[in-house]
């Protein structure tokens, strides 16, 4: 199992108002990402609207992705919920579906403490049949995984990494330096991609890879072969305009529209997310075309 490189937090194709999984589109989408050379797939992510899916739907998503990926890349499946038992049920389901690892976000809604979070994640890791990656996104959950807590949890044999979407580069650097080398640290805030690789991140869980998988794979690989100018160019021409374009709209909704612009209809966002306005769609389409033109010119 590879825990490094560019990983895609996959959007989930759905059948519009039916709120069901479009497995045909998901298979096509997975094939496109694998063909783009990404190093890992993350179904059941925030961009994948995990909180709007049932356990059965999440399992169906993971089964479809695993089958389509055909062992070409690592599958890190989202197993997020607010109780230990529900998370373990999700892990069992995605393990049966063939996932390589489980990604578990800090619990949300109820405020808690660092010892409470330690109980939560230790209980999950003790009962998990898959390696577990922690997921820190305190701006959405209200519960931050502190550096001291991550350091403690990283000592557990079955907790193998962290996705950090806090947007705090100092926090990210401390996690990298205060955990063992084999503990994988991924940056989830793509605007900090090269800065995070500079401080030792193992990889990127990068939303823009849903639309431009080849460019995001190349950004990571350019950095690792010390082609810093190329990595910086991709930040300037792809990542920054992409992140700017989606900053004022719900990310999952924006991503579905952008994937559609890239030639694959994956449906509308699920409730409670809104549908995009005409002005929002137009602005996203313009950004997509501008980024696509820059990529085409560089590869022509």
KAJOLIN-V136093 format. One record per residue. N is the residue number from 0. RES is the residue in three letters. PHI is phi in degrees with one decimal (* if undefined). PSI is psi in radians with two decimals (none if undefined). NEAR is the number of other C-alpha atoms within 12 Angstrom. Layout:
# KAJOLIN-V136093
n=N res=RES phi=PHI psi=PSI near=NEAR
n=N res=RES phi=PHI psi=PSI near=NEAR
This chain:
# KAJOLIN-V136093
n=0 res=UNK phi=* psi=2.17 near=20
n=1 res=UNK phi=-91.5 psi=2.14 near=24
n=2 res=UNK phi=-117.5 psi=1.13 near=36
n=3 res=UNK phi=-162.2 psi=2.98 near=36
n=4 res=UNK phi=90.8 psi=-2.80 near=37
n=5 res=UNK phi=-93.7 psi=2.09 near=49
n=6 res=UNK phi=-113.9 psi=2.44 near=45
n=7 res=UNK phi=-98.6 psi=2.06 near=52
n=8 res=UNK phi=-78.5 psi=1.63 near=45
n=9 res=UNK phi=-70.8 psi=2.34 near=46
n=10 res=UNK phi=-64.4 psi=2.68 near=48
n=11 res=UNK phi=-107.4 psi=1.96 near=54
n=12 res=UNK phi=-65.2 psi=2.31 near=47
n=13 res=UNK phi=-134.9 psi=2.80 near=34
n=14 res=UNK phi=-92.2 psi=1.16 near=20
n=15 res=UNK phi=44.8 psi=-2.20 near=19
n=16 res=UNK phi=-68.0 psi=-0.27 near=14
n=17 res=UNK phi=-73.1 psi=-0.32 near=14
n=18 res=UNK phi=55.0 psi=0.64 near=22
n=19 res=UNK phi=-116.7 psi=2.79 near=27
n=20 res=UNK phi=-77.7 psi=2.28 near=37
n=21 res=UNK phi=-90.6 psi=1.58 near=28
n=22 res=UNK phi=-69.5 psi=-0.53 near=28
n=23 res=UNK phi=-64.4 psi=-0.83 near=24
n=24 res=UNK phi=-65.1 psi=-0.64 near=29
n=25 res=UNK phi=-64.8 psi=-0.68 near=37
n=26 res=UNK phi=-62.7 psi=-0.80 near=29
n=27 res=UNK phi=-61.6 psi=-0.73 near=25
n=28 res=UNK phi=-63.6 psi=-0.80 near=40
n=29 res=UNK phi=-61.0 psi=-0.79 near=45
n=30 res=UNK phi=-59.8 psi=-0.70 near=28
n=31 res=UNK phi=-62.9 psi=-0.74 near=29
n=32 res=UNK phi=-68.0 psi=-0.74 near=39
n=33 res=UNK phi=-63.1 psi=-0.76 near=35
n=34 res=UNK phi=-62.7 psi=-0.49 near=21
n=35 res=UNK phi=-74.7 psi=-0.11 near=28
n=36 res=UNK phi=85.5 psi=0.28 near=31
n=37 res=UNK phi=-64.2 psi=2.74 near=44
n=38 res=UNK phi=-92.7 psi=-0.16 near=38
n=39 res=UNK phi=-168.3 psi=2.77 near=44
n=40 res=UNK phi=-123.5 psi=2.44 near=55
n=41 res=UNK phi=-128.5 psi=1.39 near=51
n=42 res=UNK phi=-74.0 psi=2.70 near=50
n=43 res=UNK phi=77.7 psi=0.50 near=47
n=44 res=UNK phi=-88.8 psi=-3.14 near=43
n=45 res=UNK phi=-62.6 psi=-0.78 near=42
n=46 res=UNK phi=-61.7 psi=-0.52 near=36
n=47 res=UNK phi=-79.2 psi=0.10 near=44
n=48 res=UNK phi=59.5 psi=0.73 near=38
n=49 res=UNK phi=-55.2 psi=-0.61 near=39
n=50 res=UNK phi=-71.1 psi=-0.19 near=30
n=51 res=UNK phi=-103.4 psi=0.06 near=27
n=52 res=UNK phi=-106.5 psi=2.56 near=34
n=53 res=UNK phi=-78.3 psi=2.90 near=23
n=54 res=UNK phi=-58.4 psi=-0.71 near=26
n=55 res=UNK phi=-64.7 psi=-0.72 near=24
n=56 res=UNK phi=-66.4 psi=-0.73 near=32
n=57 res=UNK phi=-61.3 psi=-0.73 near=42
n=58 res=UNK phi=-62.4 psi=-0.73 near=32
n=59 res=UNK phi=-62.5 psi=-0.72 near=35
n=60 res=UNK phi=-59.4 psi=-0.86 near=47
n=61 res=UNK phi=-65.4 psi=-0.74 near=48
n=62 res=UNK phi=-56.3 psi=-0.77 near=32
n=63 res=UNK phi=-66.1 psi=-0.75 near=35
n=64 res=UNK phi=-65.3 psi=-0.79 near=48
n=65 res=UNK phi=-60.9 psi=-0.78 near=36
n=66 res=UNK phi=-63.9 psi=-0.76 near=26
n=67 res=UNK phi=-70.1 psi=-0.65 near=30
n=68 res=UNK phi=-69.5 psi=-0.51 near=35
n=69 res=UNK phi=51.0 psi=0.81 near=20
n=70 res=UNK phi=65.4 psi=0.28 near=21
n=71 res=UNK phi=-79.4 psi=-0.32 near=24
n=72 res=UNK phi=-157.4 psi=2.82 near=33
n=73 res=UNK phi=-70.1 psi=2.41 near=34
n=74 res=UNK phi=-114.0 psi=1.97 near=46
n=75 res=UNK phi=-105.7 psi=1.88 near=48
n=76 res=UNK phi=-95.5 psi=2.34 near=51
n=77 res=UNK phi=-67.0 psi=2.31 near=51
n=78 res=UNK phi=-134.0 psi=0.92 near=53
n=79 res=UNK phi=-93.7 psi=2.35 near=44
n=80 res=UNK phi=-165.1 psi=-3.10 near=36
n=81 res=UNK phi=-106.2 psi=-0.02 near=27
n=82 res=UNK phi=-126.4 psi=2.61 near=25
n=83 res=UNK phi=-57.7 psi=-0.81 near=29
n=84 res=UNK phi=-64.6 psi=-0.70 near=21
n=85 res=UNK phi=-67.4 psi=-0.68 near=23
n=86 res=UNK phi=-62.5 psi=-0.77 near=35
n=87 res=UNK phi=-64.4 psi=-0.63 near=34
n=88 res=UNK phi=-61.9 psi=-0.73 near=29
n=89 res=UNK phi=-63.8 psi=-0.73 near=41
n=90 res=UNK phi=-63.8 psi=-0.75 near=41
n=91 res=UNK phi=-59.3 psi=-0.72 near=31
n=92 res=UNK phi=-65.6 psi=-0.78 near=31
n=93 res=UNK phi=-76.1 psi=-0.46 near=41
n=94 res=UNK phi=-63.4 psi=-0.81 near=31
n=95 res=UNK phi=-60.3 psi=-0.55 near=22
n=96 res=UNK phi=-78.1 psi=-0.24 near=30
n=97 res=UNK phi=106.7 psi=0.21 near=30
n=98 res=UNK phi=-66.4 psi=2.72 near=43
n=99 res=UNK phi=-90.8 psi=-0.51 near=37
n=100 res=UNK phi=-155.2 psi=2.82 near=43
n=101 res=UNK phi=-113.8 psi=2.37 near=48
n=102 res=UNK phi=-107.6 psi=2.21 near=48
n=103 res=UNK phi=-126.7 psi=2.08 near=49
n=104 res=UNK phi=-79.2 psi=2.71 near=42
n=105 res=UNK phi=-62.2 psi=2.53 near=47
n=106 res=UNK phi=-62.7 psi=2.64 near=37
n=107 res=UNK phi=-124.0 psi=2.99 near=26
n=108 res=UNK phi=81.0 psi=-1.14 near=15
n=109 res=UNK phi=-81.1 psi=2.21 near=15
n=110 res=UNK phi=-70.6 psi=2.52 near=17
n=111 res=UNK phi=-144.7 psi=-2.94 near=20
n=112 res=UNK phi=-120.0 psi=3.02 near=18
n=113 res=UNK phi=-61.9 psi=-0.73 near=23
n=114 res=UNK phi=-62.3 psi=-0.61 near=20
n=115 res=UNK phi=-65.5 psi=-0.72 near=22
n=116 res=UNK phi=-66.2 psi=-0.62 near=36
n=117 res=UNK phi=-63.1 psi=-0.73 near=33
n=118 res=UNK phi=-61.1 psi=-0.76 near=21
n=119 res=UNK phi=-60.0 psi=-0.96 near=34
n=120 res=UNK phi=-73.7 psi=-0.56 near=40
n=121 res=UNK phi=-66.8 psi=-0.72 near=31
n=122 res=UNK phi=-61.6 psi=-0.67 near=23
n=123 res=UNK phi=-68.1 psi=-0.85 near=41
n=124 res=UNK phi=-63.0 psi=-0.67 near=34
n=125 res=UNK phi=-63.1 psi=-0.57 near=22
n=126 res=UNK phi=-101.4 psi=0.00 near=24
n=127 res=UNK phi=-82.9 psi=2.46 near=33
n=128 res=UNK phi=-91.4 psi=-0.06 near=26
n=129 res=UNK phi=-124.1 psi=2.69 near=37
n=130 res=UNK phi=-60.0 psi=2.54 near=37
n=131 res=UNK phi=-114.7 psi=2.34 near=43
n=132 res=UNK phi=-108.9 psi=2.29 near=42
n=133 res=UNK phi=-74.0 psi=2.70 near=48
n=134 res=UNK phi=-134.7 psi=1.96 near=45
n=135 res=UNK phi=-107.0 psi=1.95 near=41
n=136 res=UNK phi=-144.3 psi=1.23 near=29
n=137 res=UNK phi=-63.1 psi=-0.43 near=23
n=138 res=UNK phi=-66.2 psi=-0.35 near=19
n=139 res=UNK phi=-104.5 psi=-0.59 near=18
n=140 res=UNK phi=-91.2 psi=-0.45 near=27
n=141 res=UNK phi=79.6 psi=0.01 near=20
n=142 res=UNK phi=-129.7 psi=1.85 near=29
n=143 res=UNK phi=-85.0 psi=2.43 near=34
n=144 res=UNK phi=-86.2 psi=1.80 near=41
n=145 res=UNK phi=-66.6 psi=2.79 near=31
n=146 res=UNK phi=-59.3 psi=-0.79 near=27
n=147 res=UNK phi=-60.6 psi=-0.70 near=21
n=148 res=UNK phi=-67.0 psi=-0.78 near=30
n=149 res=UNK phi=-60.4 psi=-0.71 near=41
n=150 res=UNK phi=-60.5 psi=-0.72 near=27
n=151 res=UNK phi=-65.3 psi=-0.83 near=26
n=152 res=UNK phi=-66.2 psi=-0.56 near=37
n=153 res=UNK phi=-64.3 psi=-0.32 near=34
n=154 res=UNK phi=-77.6 psi=-0.22 near=22
n=155 res=UNK phi=-73.2 psi=2.35 near=27
n=156 res=UNK phi=-58.6 psi=-0.51 near=22
n=157 res=UNK phi=-103.0 psi=0.12 near=26
n=158 res=UNK phi=-107.2 psi=1.93 near=39
n=159 res=UNK phi=-112.1 psi=-0.08 near=38
n=160 res=UNK phi=-177.9 psi=-3.12 near=42
n=161 res=UNK phi=-143.5 psi=2.35 near=47
n=162 res=UNK phi=-99.1 psi=2.07 near=49
n=163 res=UNK phi=-108.3 psi=1.97 near=47
n=164 res=UNK phi=-118.8 psi=0.55 near=38
n=165 res=UNK phi=-71.5 psi=-0.48 near=32
n=166 res=UNK phi=79.7 psi=0.16 near=25
n=167 res=UNK phi=-105.4 psi=1.83 near=27
n=168 res=UNK phi=-68.3 psi=-0.57 near=28
n=169 res=UNK phi=-63.7 psi=-0.78 near=19
n=170 res=UNK phi=-57.7 psi=-0.81 near=26
n=171 res=UNK phi=-59.6 psi=-0.79 near=38
n=172 res=UNK phi=-62.8 psi=-0.71 near=27
n=173 res=UNK phi=-65.0 psi=-0.71 near=23
n=174 res=UNK phi=-60.5 psi=-0.78 near=40
n=175 res=UNK phi=-60.3 psi=-0.80 near=34
n=176 res=UNK phi=-82.0 psi=-0.37 near=23
n=177 res=UNK phi=-105.1 psi=0.15 near=26
n=178 res=UNK phi=-121.4 psi=2.86 near=29
n=179 res=UNK phi=-64.6 psi=2.70 near=23
n=180 res=UNK phi=-58.2 psi=-0.60 near=19
n=181 res=UNK phi=-77.8 psi=-0.14 near=22
n=182 res=UNK phi=-79.7 psi=2.02 near=35
n=183 res=UNK phi=-81.3 psi=2.25 near=37
n=184 res=UNK phi=-118.4 psi=2.09 near=45
n=185 res=UNK phi=-111.3 psi=2.43 near=47
n=186 res=UNK phi=-90.2 psi=2.18 near=47
n=187 res=UNK phi=-99.9 psi=-0.19 near=41
n=188 res=UNK phi=-96.0 psi=1.70 near=33
n=189 res=UNK phi=-64.0 psi=-0.43 near=44
n=190 res=UNK phi=-61.3 psi=-0.30 near=35
n=191 res=UNK phi=-104.5 psi=0.36 near=33
n=192 res=UNK phi=-56.8 psi=-1.08 near=44
n=193 res=UNK phi=-68.9 psi=-0.61 near=42
n=194 res=UNK phi=-61.9 psi=-0.66 near=27
n=195 res=UNK phi=-72.0 psi=-0.71 near=35
n=196 res=UNK phi=-62.0 psi=-0.62 near=37
n=197 res=UNK phi=-63.0 psi=-0.60 near=23
n=198 res=UNK phi=-92.3 psi=0.12 near=23
n=199 res=UNK phi=109.9 psi=0.18 near=32
n=200 res=UNK phi=-59.3 psi=2.58 near=42
n=201 res=UNK phi=-83.5 psi=-0.37 near=39
n=202 res=UNK phi=-177.9 psi=-3.07 near=44
n=203 res=UNK phi=-124.3 psi=2.28 near=48
n=204 res=UNK phi=-102.6 psi=1.67 near=48
n=205 res=UNK phi=-113.2 psi=1.95 near=49
n=206 res=UNK phi=-54.0 psi=-0.75 near=45
n=207 res=UNK phi=-59.8 psi=-0.31 near=49
n=208 res=UNK phi=-68.0 psi=-0.29 near=46
n=209 res=UNK phi=-59.5 psi=-0.58 near=51
n=210 res=UNK phi=-106.6 psi=-0.68 near=41
n=211 res=UNK phi=-125.7 psi=1.15 near=42
n=212 res=UNK phi=-61.9 psi=-0.68 near=40
n=213 res=UNK phi=-64.6 psi=-0.74 near=32
n=214 res=UNK phi=-65.5 psi=-0.70 near=39
n=215 res=UNK phi=-73.2 psi=-0.59 near=45
n=216 res=UNK phi=-63.2 psi=-0.76 near=39
n=217 res=UNK phi=-65.9 psi=-0.60 near=35
n=218 res=UNK phi=-59.3 psi=-0.86 near=40
n=219 res=UNK phi=-62.4 psi=-0.81 near=43
n=220 res=UNK phi=-69.1 psi=-0.59 near=28
n=221 res=UNK phi=-62.4 psi=-0.74 near=25
n=222 res=UNK phi=-64.0 psi=-0.77 near=32
n=223 res=UNK phi=-68.4 psi=-0.44 near=24
n=224 res=UNK phi=-95.9 psi=0.22 near=14
n=225 res=UNK phi=66.8 psi=0.48 near=17
n=226 res=UNK phi=-90.2 psi=1.24 near=17
n=227 res=UNK phi=-66.1 psi=-0.58 near=21
n=228 res=UNK phi=-61.9 psi=-0.70 near=16
n=229 res=UNK phi=-66.9 psi=-0.74 near=24
n=230 res=UNK phi=-61.6 psi=-0.74 near=29
n=231 res=UNK phi=-66.8 psi=-0.62 near=28
n=232 res=UNK phi=-62.7 psi=-0.76 near=24
n=233 res=UNK phi=-66.0 psi=-0.62 near=36
n=234 res=UNK phi=-61.6 psi=-0.78 near=33
n=235 res=UNK phi=-71.9 psi=-0.68 near=25
n=236 res=UNK phi=-97.2 psi=-0.34 near=31
n=237 res=UNK phi=-119.7 psi=-1.04 near=42
n=238 res=UNK phi=-66.1 psi=-0.92 near=40
n=239 res=UNK phi=-62.5 psi=-0.84 near=25
n=240 res=UNK phi=-65.3 psi=-0.56 near=27
n=241 res=UNK phi=-66.0 psi=-0.89 near=39
n=242 res=UNK phi=-61.4 psi=-0.69 near=31
n=243 res=UNK phi=-63.4 psi=-0.72 near=24
n=244 res=UNK phi=-64.5 psi=-0.60 near=30
n=245 res=UNK phi=-96.8 psi=0.04 near=33
n=246 res=UNK phi=-67.6 psi=-0.45 near=21
n=247 res=UNK phi=-106.0 psi=0.18 near=18
n=248 res=UNK phi=-131.8 psi=2.74 near=25
n=249 res=UNK phi=-55.9 psi=2.24 near=29
n=250 res=UNK phi=-59.2 psi=-0.81 near=34
n=251 res=UNK phi=-62.8 psi=-0.69 near=41
n=252 res=UNK phi=-65.3 psi=-0.76 near=37
n=253 res=UNK phi=-61.3 psi=-0.73 near=43
n=254 res=UNK phi=-64.4 psi=-0.70 near=48
n=255 res=UNK phi=-63.7 psi=-0.69 near=43
n=256 res=UNK phi=-65.5 psi=-0.73 near=40
n=257 res=UNK phi=-68.8 psi=-0.66 near=40
n=258 res=UNK phi=-63.6 psi=-0.66 near=36
n=259 res=UNK phi=-61.6 psi=-0.73 near=25
n=260 res=UNK phi=-62.6 psi=-0.49 near=26
n=261 res=UNK phi=-83.5 psi=0.06 near=25
n=262 res=UNK phi=106.8 psi=0.22 near=17
n=263 res=UNK phi=-138.9 psi=2.03 near=28
n=264 res=UNK phi=-77.3 psi=2.01 near=26
n=265 res=UNK phi=-115.5 psi=0.36 near=40
n=266 res=UNK phi=88.1 psi=-3.08 near=33
n=267 res=UNK phi=-94.9 psi=2.78 near=34
n=268 res=UNK phi=-64.1 psi=2.62 near=39
n=269 res=UNK phi=-83.3 psi=2.64 near=32
n=270 res=UNK phi=-58.1 psi=2.50 near=20
n=271 res=UNK phi=-90.6 psi=0.15 near=16
n=272 res=UNK phi=-68.6 psi=2.55 near=21
n=273 res=UNK phi=-83.8 psi=2.81 near=16
n=274 res=UNK phi=-76.0 psi=2.62 near=25
n=275 res=UNK phi=-71.3 psi=2.59 near=27
n=276 res=UNK phi=-77.0 psi=2.89 near=15
n=277 res=UNK phi=-60.7 psi=-0.69 near=11
n=278 res=UNK phi=-65.7 psi=-0.69 near=13
n=279 res=UNK phi=-65.1 psi=-0.74 near=25
n=280 res=UNK phi=-61.8 psi=-0.74 near=26
n=281 res=UNK phi=-64.2 psi=-0.75 near=18
n=282 res=UNK phi=-65.0 psi=-0.72 near=25
n=283 res=UNK phi=-65.7 psi=-0.70 near=36
n=284 res=UNK phi=-62.3 psi=-0.74 near=27
n=285 res=UNK phi=-61.0 psi=-0.79 near=21
n=286 res=UNK phi=-62.5 psi=-0.74 near=29
n=287 res=UNK phi=-59.7 psi=-0.81 near=35
n=288 res=UNK phi=-64.7 psi=-0.70 near=24
n=289 res=UNK phi=-63.2 psi=-0.79 near=19
n=290 res=UNK phi=-66.1 psi=-0.75 near=33
n=291 res=UNK phi=-60.3 psi=-0.72 near=28
n=292 res=UNK phi=-63.7 psi=-0.70 near=16
n=293 res=UNK phi=-65.3 psi=-0.73 near=22
n=294 res=UNK phi=-63.4 psi=-0.77 near=25
n=295 res=UNK phi=-61.6 psi=-0.75 near=16
n=296 res=UNK phi=-61.9 psi=-0.66 near=11
n=297 res=UNK phi=-75.1 psi=-0.43 near=15
n=298 res=UNK phi=-101.2 psi=-0.14 near=11
n=299 res=UNK phi=-69.9 psi=none near=8
